[in-house]
């Protein structure tokens, strides 16, 4: 199934959002696989059906640079294990998604390289979408009701990067791609997902 397929075909596979129920959907995929665009399409479709949607972009919750660069670990390890506070997000995001309407979370600001608490309001009846990389890691996997994996070839994704980013291919090889390979080999996200969409 391609990304441009009728989005309603994908949404039909979701568990139904009943009154006073929250359904959690994961949109997993590696960098530049088209996740954000896909989420926007789902949002529009659900709005037409009058179903409230709450979106969490996992990159909004990364940690300060000092905690994920020059830590003494290999670059790929920093990206996979240290870019996010995995245990904090499990406790304060994933475990609380369905039992609260207000979720205070440490949110990252790239310009100031700081985190501050921002509260996300979640309606009682809601489709919750979590979008990002490495979503099916073992610490988070059990909190989704439905998982979509967007699969896109590495070189195709690389060419979607900015010219400035592409100029540092070594960083991709040592940091990003090595972490992606580790994720694919140890977690098997394509096999674990409910559906895989090629993009």
PyMOL CGO cylinders between C-alpha atoms (Angstrom):
from pymol import cmd
from pymol.cgo import CYLINDER

trace = [
    CYLINDER, 0.00, 0.00, 0.00, 1.44, 3.39, -1.01, 0.3, 1, 1, 1, 1, 1, 1,
    CYLINDER, 1.44, 3.39, -1.01, 1.39, 6.59, 0.99, 0.3, 1, 1, 1, 1, 1, 1,
    CYLINDER, 1.39, 6.59, 0.99, -0.91, 8.26, -1.51, 0.3, 1, 1, 1, 1, 1, 1,
    CYLINDER, -0.91, 8.26, -1.51, -3.52, 5.52, -1.28, 0.3, 1, 1, 1, 1, 1, 1,
    CYLINDER, -3.52, 5.52, -1.28, -6.91, 6.67, -0.10, 0.3, 1, 1, 1, 1, 1, 1,
    CYLINDER, -6.91, 6.67, -0.10, -6.31, 7.50, 3.55, 0.3, 1, 1, 1, 1, 1, 1,
    CYLINDER, -6.31, 7.50, 3.55, -9.76, 6.21, 4.43, 0.3, 1, 1, 1, 1, 1, 1,
    CYLINDER, -9.76, 6.21, 4.43, -8.55, 2.66, 3.66, 0.3, 1, 1, 1, 1, 1, 1,
    CYLINDER, -8.55, 2.66, 3.66, -5.92, 3.02, 6.36, 0.3, 1, 1, 1, 1, 1, 1,
    CYLINDER, -5.92, 3.02, 6.36, -8.20, 4.71, 8.89, 0.3, 1, 1, 1, 1, 1, 1,
    CYLINDER, -8.20, 4.71, 8.89, -10.78, 1.93, 8.45, 0.3, 1, 1, 1, 1, 1, 1,
    CYLINDER, -10.78, 1.93, 8.45, -8.25, -0.45, 10.00, 0.3, 1, 1, 1, 1, 1, 1,
    CYLINDER, -8.25, -0.45, 10.00, -7.99, 1.58, 13.21, 0.3, 1, 1, 1, 1, 1, 1,
    CYLINDER, -7.99, 1.58, 13.21, -9.86, 0.44, 16.33, 0.3, 1, 1, 1, 1, 1, 1,
    CYLINDER, -9.86, 0.44, 16.33, -13.08, 2.43, 16.57, 0.3, 1, 1, 1, 1, 1, 1,
    CYLINDER, -13.08, 2.43, 16.57, -13.00, 5.49, 18.83, 0.3, 1, 1, 1, 1, 1, 1,
    CYLINDER, -13.00, 5.49, 18.83, -16.01, 5.01, 21.11, 0.3, 1, 1, 1, 1, 1, 1,
    CYLINDER, -16.01, 5.01, 21.11, -17.51, 7.72, 23.32, 0.3, 1, 1, 1, 1, 1, 1,
    CYLINDER, -17.51, 7.72, 23.32, -15.21, 8.47, 26.30, 0.3, 1, 1, 1, 1, 1, 1,
    CYLINDER, -15.21, 8.47, 26.30, -12.51, 6.24, 24.85, 0.3, 1, 1, 1, 1, 1, 1,
    CYLINDER, -12.51, 6.24, 24.85, -8.98, 7.00, 23.71, 0.3, 1, 1, 1, 1, 1, 1,
    CYLINDER, -8.98, 7.00, 23.71, -7.30, 5.01, 20.95, 0.3, 1, 1, 1, 1, 1, 1,
    CYLINDER, -7.30, 5.01, 20.95, -3.50, 5.27, 20.58, 0.3, 1, 1, 1, 1, 1, 1,
    CYLINDER, -3.50, 5.27, 20.58, -2.01, 4.97, 17.09, 0.3, 1, 1, 1, 1, 1, 1,
    CYLINDER, -2.01, 4.97, 17.09, 1.73, 4.86, 16.42, 0.3, 1, 1, 1, 1, 1, 1,
    CYLINDER, 1.73, 4.86, 16.42, 3.24, 6.18, 13.18, 0.3, 1, 1, 1, 1, 1, 1,
    CYLINDER, 3.24, 6.18, 13.18, 6.72, 4.68, 13.16, 0.3, 1, 1, 1, 1, 1, 1,
    CYLINDER, 6.72, 4.68, 13.16, 9.42, 4.99, 10.52, 0.3, 1, 1, 1, 1, 1, 1,
    CYLINDER, 9.42, 4.99, 10.52, 12.96, 6.16, 10.08, 0.3, 1, 1, 1, 1, 1, 1,
    CYLINDER, 12.96, 6.16, 10.08, 14.02, 9.76, 9.49, 0.3, 1, 1, 1, 1, 1, 1,
    CYLINDER, 14.02, 9.76, 9.49, 12.39, 11.48, 6.47, 0.3, 1, 1, 1, 1, 1, 1,
    CYLINDER, 12.39, 11.48, 6.47, 10.07, 8.53, 5.77, 0.3, 1, 1, 1, 1, 1, 1,
    CYLINDER, 10.07, 8.53, 5.77, 7.09, 10.90, 5.44, 0.3, 1, 1, 1, 1, 1, 1,
    CYLINDER, 7.09, 10.90, 5.44, 5.57, 10.43, 8.89, 0.3, 1, 1, 1, 1, 1, 1,
    CYLINDER, 5.57, 10.43, 8.89, 4.56, 14.04, 9.57, 0.3, 1, 1, 1, 1, 1, 1,
    CYLINDER, 4.56, 14.04, 9.57, 2.84, 14.43, 6.20, 0.3, 1, 1, 1, 1, 1, 1,
    CYLINDER, 2.84, 14.43, 6.20, 1.02, 11.15, 6.74, 0.3, 1, 1, 1, 1, 1, 1,
    CYLINDER, 1.02, 11.15, 6.74, -0.15, 12.25, 10.19, 0.3, 1, 1, 1, 1, 1, 1,
    CYLINDER, -0.15, 12.25, 10.19, -1.53, 15.47, 8.73, 0.3, 1, 1, 1, 1, 1, 1,
    CYLINDER, -1.53, 15.47, 8.73, -3.57, 13.43, 6.24, 0.3, 1, 1, 1, 1, 1, 1,
    CYLINDER, -3.57, 13.43, 6.24, -4.98, 11.29, 9.06, 0.3, 1, 1, 1, 1, 1, 1,
    CYLINDER, -4.98, 11.29, 9.06, -5.82, 14.42, 11.07, 0.3, 1, 1, 1, 1, 1, 1,
    CYLINDER, -5.82, 14.42, 11.07, -7.78, 15.93, 8.18, 0.3, 1, 1, 1, 1, 1, 1,
    CYLINDER, -7.78, 15.93, 8.18, -9.66, 12.69, 7.62, 0.3, 1, 1, 1, 1, 1, 1,
    CYLINDER, -9.66, 12.69, 7.62, -10.61, 12.35, 11.29, 0.3, 1, 1, 1, 1, 1, 1,
    CYLINDER, -10.61, 12.35, 11.29, -11.71, 15.99, 11.45, 0.3, 1, 1, 1, 1, 1, 1,
    CYLINDER, -11.71, 15.99, 11.45, -14.12, 15.27, 8.60, 0.3, 1, 1, 1, 1, 1, 1,
    CYLINDER, -14.12, 15.27, 8.60, -15.49, 12.40, 10.71, 0.3, 1, 1, 1, 1, 1, 1,
    CYLINDER, -15.49, 12.40, 10.71, -15.76, 14.77, 13.72, 0.3, 1, 1, 1, 1, 1, 1,
    CYLINDER, -15.76, 14.77, 13.72, -13.37, 12.66, 15.78, 0.3, 1, 1, 1, 1, 1, 1,
    CYLINDER, -13.37, 12.66, 15.78, -10.97, 14.67, 17.98, 0.3, 1, 1, 1, 1, 1, 1,
    CYLINDER, -10.97, 14.67, 17.98, -7.27, 14.03, 17.34, 0.3, 1, 1, 1, 1, 1, 1,
    CYLINDER, -7.27, 14.03, 17.34, -4.31, 14.65, 19.63, 0.3, 1, 1, 1, 1, 1, 1,
    CYLINDER, -4.31, 14.65, 19.63, -0.82, 14.37, 18.06, 0.3, 1, 1, 1, 1, 1, 1,
    CYLINDER, -0.82, 14.37, 18.06, 2.47, 13.82, 19.86, 0.3, 1, 1, 1, 1, 1, 1,
    CYLINDER, 2.47, 13.82, 19.86, 5.70, 14.24, 17.86, 0.3, 1, 1, 1, 1, 1, 1,
    CYLINDER, 5.70, 14.24, 17.86, 8.32, 12.25, 19.76, 0.3, 1, 1, 1, 1, 1, 1,
    CYLINDER, 8.32, 12.25, 19.76, 11.04, 14.71, 18.66, 0.3, 1, 1, 1, 1, 1, 1,
    CYLINDER, 11.04, 14.71, 18.66, 9.33, 17.39, 20.76, 0.3, 1, 1, 1, 1, 1, 1,
    CYLINDER, 9.33, 17.39, 20.76, 10.60, 15.50, 23.80, 0.3, 1, 1, 1, 1, 1, 1,
    CYLINDER, 10.60, 15.50, 23.80, 14.31, 15.03, 23.11, 0.3, 1, 1, 1, 1, 1, 1,
    CYLINDER, 14.31, 15.03, 23.11, 16.81, 16.01, 25.80, 0.3, 1, 1, 1, 1, 1, 1,
    CYLINDER, 16.81, 16.01, 25.80, 19.37, 18.84, 25.87, 0.3, 1, 1, 1, 1, 1, 1,
    CYLINDER, 19.37, 18.84, 25.87, 22.43, 18.48, 23.65, 0.3, 1, 1, 1, 1, 1, 1,
    CYLINDER, 22.43, 18.48, 23.65, 24.81, 17.91, 26.58, 0.3, 1, 1, 1, 1, 1, 1,
    CYLINDER, 24.81, 17.91, 26.58, 22.91, 14.70, 27.37, 0.3, 1, 1, 1, 1, 1, 1,
    CYLINDER, 22.91, 14.70, 27.37, 23.05, 13.28, 23.84, 0.3, 1, 1, 1, 1, 1, 1,
    CYLINDER, 23.05, 13.28, 23.84, 26.36, 14.51, 22.34, 0.3, 1, 1, 1, 1, 1, 1,
    CYLINDER, 26.36, 14.51, 22.34, 29.96, 13.95, 23.53, 0.3, 1, 1, 1, 1, 1, 1,
    CYLINDER, 29.96, 13.95, 23.53, 28.81, 11.61, 26.30, 0.3, 1, 1, 1, 1, 1, 1,
    CYLINDER, 28.81, 11.61, 26.30, 31.62, 9.10, 25.88, 0.3, 1, 1, 1, 1, 1, 1,
    CYLINDER, 31.62, 9.10, 25.88, 29.35, 6.65, 24.06, 0.3, 1, 1, 1, 1, 1, 1,
    CYLINDER, 29.35, 6.65, 24.06, 29.41, 5.90, 20.35, 0.3, 1, 1, 1, 1, 1, 1,
    CYLINDER, 29.41, 5.90, 20.35, 27.37, 8.36, 18.26, 0.3, 1, 1, 1, 1, 1, 1,
    CYLINDER, 27.37, 8.36, 18.26, 24.79, 5.76, 17.23, 0.3, 1, 1, 1, 1, 1, 1,
    CYLINDER, 24.79, 5.76, 17.23, 24.23, 4.79, 20.89, 0.3, 1, 1, 1, 1, 1, 1,
    CYLINDER, 24.23, 4.79, 20.89, 23.70, 8.44, 21.84, 0.3, 1, 1, 1, 1, 1, 1,
    CYLINDER, 23.70, 8.44, 21.84, 21.06, 8.80, 19.13, 0.3, 1, 1, 1, 1, 1, 1,
    CYLINDER, 21.06, 8.80, 19.13, 19.21, 5.57, 19.91, 0.3, 1, 1, 1, 1, 1, 1,
    CYLINDER, 19.21, 5.57, 19.91, 19.41, 5.47, 23.70, 0.3, 1, 1, 1, 1, 1, 1,
    CYLINDER, 19.41, 5.47, 23.70, 20.13, 9.03, 24.90, 0.3, 1, 1, 1, 1, 1, 1,
    CYLINDER, 20.13, 9.03, 24.90, 18.26, 11.31, 22.47, 0.3, 1, 1, 1, 1, 1, 1,
    CYLINDER, 18.26, 11.31, 22.47, 15.11, 10.78, 24.55, 0.3, 1, 1, 1, 1, 1, 1,
    CYLINDER, 15.11, 10.78, 24.55, 14.68, 10.02, 28.25, 0.3, 1, 1, 1, 1, 1, 1,
    CYLINDER, 14.68, 10.02, 28.25, 13.07, 6.67, 27.50, 0.3, 1, 1, 1, 1, 1, 1,
    CYLINDER, 13.07, 6.67, 27.50, 11.96, 5.85, 31.05, 0.3, 1, 1, 1, 1, 1, 1,
    CYLINDER, 11.96, 5.85, 31.05, 10.63, 9.37, 31.70, 0.3, 1, 1, 1, 1, 1, 1,
    CYLINDER, 10.63, 9.37, 31.70, 8.49, 9.22, 28.54, 0.3, 1, 1, 1, 1, 1, 1,
    CYLINDER, 8.49, 9.22, 28.54, 7.14, 5.80, 29.46, 0.3, 1, 1, 1, 1, 1, 1,
    CYLINDER, 7.14, 5.80, 29.46, 6.11, 7.03, 32.90, 0.3, 1, 1, 1, 1, 1, 1,
    CYLINDER, 6.11, 7.03, 32.90, 4.89, 10.54, 32.07, 0.3, 1, 1, 1, 1, 1, 1,
    CYLINDER, 4.89, 10.54, 32.07, 3.58, 10.09, 28.51, 0.3, 1, 1, 1, 1, 1, 1,
    CYLINDER, 3.58, 10.09, 28.51, 2.78, 6.51, 27.59, 0.3, 1, 1, 1, 1, 1, 1,
    CYLINDER, 2.78, 6.51, 27.59, 1.49, 5.24, 30.93, 0.3, 1, 1, 1, 1, 1, 1,
    CYLINDER, 1.49, 5.24, 30.93, -0.81, 8.25, 31.37, 0.3, 1, 1, 1, 1, 1, 1,
    CYLINDER, -0.81, 8.25, 31.37, -2.23, 8.65, 27.85, 0.3, 1, 1, 1, 1, 1, 1,
    CYLINDER, -2.23, 8.65, 27.85, -5.57, 7.01, 28.59, 0.3, 1, 1, 1, 1, 1, 1,
    CYLINDER, -5.57, 7.01, 28.59, -6.14, 8.07, 32.20, 0.3, 1, 1, 1, 1, 1, 1,
    CYLINDER, -6.14, 8.07, 32.20, -5.83, 11.86, 32.08, 0.3, 1, 1, 1, 1, 1, 1,
    CYLINDER, -5.83, 11.86, 32.08, -7.03, 14.90, 30.15, 0.3, 1, 1, 1, 1, 1, 1,
    CYLINDER, -7.03, 14.90, 30.15, -3.98, 17.02, 31.04, 0.3, 1, 1, 1, 1, 1, 1,
    CYLINDER, -3.98, 17.02, 31.04, -0.47, 15.79, 30.38, 0.3, 1, 1, 1, 1, 1, 1,
    CYLINDER, -0.47, 15.79, 30.38, 2.43, 17.99, 31.59, 0.3, 1, 1, 1, 1, 1, 1,
    CYLINDER, 2.43, 17.99, 31.59, 5.58, 17.00, 29.70, 0.3, 1, 1, 1, 1, 1, 1,
    CYLINDER, 5.58, 17.00, 29.70, 9.17, 18.18, 29.47, 0.3, 1, 1, 1, 1, 1, 1,
    CYLINDER, 9.17, 18.18, 29.47, 9.22, 19.69, 25.98, 0.3, 1, 1, 1, 1, 1, 1,
    CYLINDER, 9.22, 19.69, 25.98, 12.38, 20.61, 24.06, 0.3, 1, 1, 1, 1, 1, 1,
    CYLINDER, 12.38, 20.61, 24.06, 13.13, 23.98, 22.47, 0.3, 1, 1, 1, 1, 1, 1,
    CYLINDER, 13.13, 23.98, 22.47, 15.83, 23.70, 19.81, 0.3, 1, 1, 1, 1, 1, 1,
    CYLINDER, 15.83, 23.70, 19.81, 16.75, 27.40, 19.71, 0.3, 1, 1, 1, 1, 1, 1,
    CYLINDER, 16.75, 27.40, 19.71, 17.50, 27.64, 23.42, 0.3, 1, 1, 1, 1, 1, 1,
    CYLINDER, 17.50, 27.64, 23.42, 18.52, 23.99, 23.86, 0.3, 1, 1, 1, 1, 1, 1,
    CYLINDER, 18.52, 23.99, 23.86, 16.31, 23.75, 26.94, 0.3, 1, 1, 1, 1, 1, 1,
    CYLINDER, 16.31, 23.75, 26.94, 13.36, 21.73, 28.18, 0.3, 1, 1, 1, 1, 1, 1,
    CYLINDER, 13.36, 21.73, 28.18, 10.32, 23.26, 29.85, 0.3, 1, 1, 1, 1, 1, 1,
    CYLINDER, 10.32, 23.26, 29.85, 7.06, 21.80, 31.09, 0.3, 1, 1, 1, 1, 1, 1,
    CYLINDER, 7.06, 21.80, 31.09, 4.20, 22.20, 28.62, 0.3, 1, 1, 1, 1, 1, 1,
    CYLINDER, 4.20, 22.20, 28.62, 0.77, 20.74, 29.22, 0.3, 1, 1, 1, 1, 1, 1,
    CYLINDER, 0.77, 20.74, 29.22, -1.06, 18.87, 26.48, 0.3, 1, 1, 1, 1, 1, 1,
    CYLINDER, -1.06, 18.87, 26.48, -4.85, 18.69, 26.76, 0.3, 1, 1, 1, 1, 1, 1,
    CYLINDER, -4.85, 18.69, 26.76, -6.40, 15.40, 25.65, 0.3, 1, 1, 1, 1, 1, 1,
    CYLINDER, -6.40, 15.40, 25.65, -10.16, 15.13, 25.09, 0.3, 1, 1, 1, 1, 1, 1,
    CYLINDER, -10.16, 15.13, 25.09, -12.01, 12.28, 26.84, 0.3, 1, 1, 1, 1, 1, 1,
    CYLINDER, -12.01, 12.28, 26.84, -12.94, 10.90, 23.41, 0.3, 1, 1, 1, 1, 1, 1,
    CYLINDER, -12.94, 10.90, 23.41, -9.90, 11.04, 21.17, 0.3, 1, 1, 1, 1, 1, 1,
    CYLINDER, -9.90, 11.04, 21.17, -7.65, 9.42, 18.59, 0.3, 1, 1, 1, 1, 1, 1,
    CYLINDER, -7.65, 9.42, 18.59, -4.12, 9.86, 19.94, 0.3, 1, 1, 1, 1, 1, 1,
    CYLINDER, -4.12, 9.86, 19.94, -1.36, 9.73, 17.33, 0.3, 1, 1, 1, 1, 1, 1,
    CYLINDER, -1.36, 9.73, 17.33, 2.27, 9.33, 18.34, 0.3, 1, 1, 1, 1, 1, 1,
    CYLINDER, 2.27, 9.33, 18.34, 4.69, 9.99, 15.50, 0.3, 1, 1, 1, 1, 1, 1,
    CYLINDER, 4.69, 9.99, 15.50, 8.44, 9.48, 15.38, 0.3, 1, 1, 1, 1, 1, 1,
    CYLINDER, 8.44, 9.48, 15.38, 11.42, 7.18, 15.06, 0.3, 1, 1, 1, 1, 1, 1,
    CYLINDER, 11.42, 7.18, 15.06, 12.06, 4.06, 17.13, 0.3, 1, 1, 1, 1, 1, 1,
    CYLINDER, 12.06, 4.06, 17.13, 8.50, 4.02, 18.51, 0.3, 1, 1, 1, 1, 1, 1,
    CYLINDER, 8.50, 4.02, 18.51, 8.41, 0.25, 18.79, 0.3, 1, 1, 1, 1, 1, 1,
    CYLINDER, 8.41, 0.25, 18.79, 11.32, -0.03, 21.22, 0.3, 1, 1, 1, 1, 1, 1,
    CYLINDER, 11.32, -0.03, 21.22, 10.45, -2.51, 23.96, 0.3, 1, 1, 1, 1, 1, 1,
    CYLINDER, 10.45, -2.51, 23.96, 9.85, 0.18, 26.63, 0.3, 1, 1, 1, 1, 1, 1,
    CYLINDER, 9.85, 0.18, 26.63, 7.02, 1.77, 24.61, 0.3, 1, 1, 1, 1, 1, 1,
    CYLINDER, 7.02, 1.77, 24.61, 5.67, -0.99, 22.38, 0.3, 1, 1, 1, 1, 1, 1,
    CYLINDER, 5.67, -0.99, 22.38, 2.79, -2.19, 24.54, 0.3, 1, 1, 1, 1, 1, 1,
    CYLINDER, 2.79, -2.19, 24.54, 1.03, 1.18, 24.79, 0.3, 1, 1, 1, 1, 1, 1,
    CYLINDER, 1.03, 1.18, 24.79, -0.25, 1.35, 21.20, 0.3, 1, 1, 1, 1, 1, 1,
    CYLINDER, -0.25, 1.35, 21.20, -3.59, 0.05, 20.00, 0.3, 1, 1, 1, 1, 1, 1,
    CYLINDER, -3.59, 0.05, 20.00, -2.45, 0.09, 16.37, 0.3, 1, 1, 1, 1, 1, 1,
    CYLINDER, -2.45, 0.09, 16.37, 0.93, 0.60, 14.70, 0.3, 1, 1, 1, 1, 1, 1,
    CYLINDER, 0.93, 0.60, 14.70, 1.78, 1.81, 11.20, 0.3, 1, 1, 1, 1, 1, 1,
    CYLINDER, 1.78, 1.81, 11.20, 5.34, 1.62, 9.88, 0.3, 1, 1, 1, 1, 1, 1,
    CYLINDER, 5.34, 1.62, 9.88, 6.33, 3.87, 6.97, 0.3, 1, 1, 1, 1, 1, 1,
    CYLINDER, 6.33, 3.87, 6.97, 9.08, 2.15, 5.01, 0.3, 1, 1, 1, 1, 1, 1,
    CYLINDER, 9.08, 2.15, 5.01, 11.31, 4.18, 2.71, 0.3, 1, 1, 1, 1, 1, 1,
    CYLINDER, 11.31, 4.18, 2.71, 14.74, 3.36, 1.21, 0.3, 1, 1, 1, 1, 1, 1,
    CYLINDER, 14.74, 3.36, 1.21, 17.72, 5.02, 2.89, 0.3, 1, 1, 1, 1, 1, 1,
    CYLINDER, 17.72, 5.02, 2.89, 19.03, 6.91, -0.15, 0.3, 1, 1, 1, 1, 1, 1,
    CYLINDER, 19.03, 6.91, -0.15, 15.55, 8.20, -0.95, 0.3, 1, 1, 1, 1, 1, 1,
    CYLINDER, 15.55, 8.20, -0.95, 15.21, 9.48, 2.61, 0.3, 1, 1, 1, 1, 1, 1,
    CYLINDER, 15.21, 9.48, 2.61, 18.72, 10.97, 2.52, 0.3, 1, 1, 1, 1, 1, 1,
    CYLINDER, 18.72, 10.97, 2.52, 17.83, 13.01, -0.57, 0.3, 1, 1, 1, 1, 1, 1,
    CYLINDER, 17.83, 13.01, -0.57, 14.90, 14.52, 1.35, 0.3, 1, 1, 1, 1, 1, 1,
    CYLINDER, 14.90, 14.52, 1.35, 17.39, 16.07, 3.79, 0.3, 1, 1, 1, 1, 1, 1,
    CYLINDER, 17.39, 16.07, 3.79, 18.56, 19.65, 3.36, 0.3, 1, 1, 1, 1, 1, 1,
    CYLINDER, 18.56, 19.65, 3.36, 21.72, 20.33, 1.36, 0.3, 1, 1, 1, 1, 1, 1,
    CYLINDER, 21.72, 20.33, 1.36, 23.47, 21.37, 4.57, 0.3, 1, 1, 1, 1, 1, 1,
    CYLINDER, 23.47, 21.37, 4.57, 22.54, 18.12, 6.28, 0.3, 1, 1, 1, 1, 1, 1,
    CYLINDER, 22.54, 18.12, 6.28, 23.59, 16.02, 3.28, 0.3, 1, 1, 1, 1, 1, 1,
    CYLINDER, 23.59, 16.02, 3.28, 27.03, 17.66, 3.26, 0.3, 1, 1, 1, 1, 1, 1,
    CYLINDER, 27.03, 17.66, 3.26, 27.88, 15.77, 6.47, 0.3, 1, 1, 1, 1, 1, 1,
    CYLINDER, 27.88, 15.77, 6.47, 27.30, 12.23, 5.25, 0.3, 1, 1, 1, 1, 1, 1,
    CYLINDER, 27.30, 12.23, 5.25, 29.74, 10.87, 7.84, 0.3, 1, 1, 1, 1, 1, 1,
    CYLINDER, 29.74, 10.87, 7.84, 27.40, 11.97, 10.64, 0.3, 1, 1, 1, 1, 1, 1,
    CYLINDER, 27.40, 11.97, 10.64, 24.59, 9.99, 9.04, 0.3, 1, 1, 1, 1, 1, 1,
    CYLINDER, 24.59, 9.99, 9.04, 26.80, 6.93, 8.68, 0.3, 1, 1, 1, 1, 1, 1,
    CYLINDER, 26.80, 6.93, 8.68, 28.12, 6.97, 12.27, 0.3, 1, 1, 1, 1, 1, 1,
    CYLINDER, 28.12, 6.97, 12.27, 25.14, 8.36, 14.16, 0.3, 1, 1, 1, 1, 1, 1,
    CYLINDER, 25.14, 8.36, 14.16, 21.82, 7.95, 12.37, 0.3, 1, 1, 1, 1, 1, 1,
    CYLINDER, 21.82, 7.95, 12.37, 22.21, 5.00, 10.02, 0.3, 1, 1, 1, 1, 1, 1,
    CYLINDER, 22.21, 5.00, 10.02, 24.03, 2.81, 12.51, 0.3, 1, 1, 1, 1, 1, 1,
    CYLINDER, 24.03, 2.81, 12.51, 21.21, 3.40, 15.03, 0.3, 1, 1, 1, 1, 1, 1,
    CYLINDER, 21.21, 3.40, 15.03, 18.61, 2.69, 12.34, 0.3, 1, 1, 1, 1, 1, 1,
    CYLINDER, 18.61, 2.69, 12.34, 20.33, -0.59, 11.48, 0.3, 1, 1, 1, 1, 1, 1,
    CYLINDER, 20.33, -0.59, 11.48, 20.39, -1.53, 15.16, 0.3, 1, 1, 1, 1, 1, 1,
    CYLINDER, 20.39, -1.53, 15.16, 16.66, -0.80, 15.45, 0.3, 1, 1, 1, 1, 1, 1,
    CYLINDER, 16.66, -0.80, 15.45, 15.79, -2.80, 12.34, 0.3, 1, 1, 1, 1, 1, 1,
    CYLINDER, 15.79, -2.80, 12.34, 17.88, -5.77, 13.48, 0.3, 1, 1, 1, 1, 1, 1,
    CYLINDER, 17.88, -5.77, 13.48, 16.91, -5.90, 17.17, 0.3, 1, 1, 1, 1, 1, 1,
    CYLINDER, 16.91, -5.90, 17.17, 13.28, -4.71, 17.15, 0.3, 1, 1, 1, 1, 1, 1,
    CYLINDER, 13.28, -4.71, 17.15, 12.06, -5.87, 13.70, 0.3, 1, 1, 1, 1, 1, 1,
    CYLINDER, 12.06, -5.87, 13.70, 9.61, -2.94, 13.38, 0.3, 1, 1, 1, 1, 1, 1,
    CYLINDER, 9.61, -2.94, 13.38, 8.25, -3.96, 9.97, 0.3, 1, 1, 1, 1, 1, 1,
    CYLINDER, 8.25, -3.96, 9.97, 7.27, -7.38, 11.31, 0.3, 1, 1, 1, 1, 1, 1,
    CYLINDER, 7.27, -7.38, 11.31, 5.81, -5.93, 14.53, 0.3, 1, 1, 1, 1, 1, 1,
    CYLINDER, 5.81, -5.93, 14.53, 3.65, -3.25, 12.85, 0.3, 1, 1, 1, 1, 1, 1,
    CYLINDER, 3.65, -3.25, 12.85, -0.01, -3.82, 12.05, 0.3, 1, 1, 1, 1, 1, 1,
    CYLINDER, -0.01, -3.82, 12.05, 0.54, -2.44, 8.56, 0.3, 1, 1, 1, 1, 1, 1,
    CYLINDER, 0.54, -2.44, 8.56, 3.56, -1.33, 6.55, 0.3, 1, 1, 1, 1, 1, 1,
    CYLINDER, 3.56, -1.33, 6.55, 3.23, 1.47, 3.99, 0.3, 1, 1, 1, 1, 1, 1,
    CYLINDER, 3.23, 1.47, 3.99, 5.93, 1.89, 1.37, 0.3, 1, 1, 1, 1, 1, 1,
    CYLINDER, 5.93, 1.89, 1.37, 6.93, 5.45, 0.60, 0.3, 1, 1, 1, 1, 1, 1,
]
cmd.load_cgo(trace, "trace")
